[in-house]
């Protein structure tokens, strides 16, 4: 086994475990931290596979921007931990079922591939200039819509936080 294969499998285990912990964790702040670890692992996987620009974008946009936005939302809404053991068991069963289906379908697909499919692929390298030109020339509208949606979410979180403060000042704290 090559060192790249060892790194690939270790990163895959880290990504899967941190994602499972994000699903299973009850504390919202810890969930966000597990998701950040999962995103960083995914970025490292991109870099390992020869795509440094998507790796950098994964860290900057997802682990940096979106997770910080989620953290602000959680802090502004002050979500309390609730004890829902029955719902947790149902979530684990549902997640286990979907995970098992995905695993079995991947095994079946790998088994059904032709015999020459085991040949190693040559490493690819995505040049940042070509990748950026492709994304921003062909998908500029999608990028603008996503940035607008993120702005709306940020403004909504800010208004929720301000409204809660105004209610507390006026003595109308909601239960």
Order of alpha helices (4+ residues) and beta strands (2+ residues): alpha-alpha-alpha-alpha-alpha-alpha-alpha
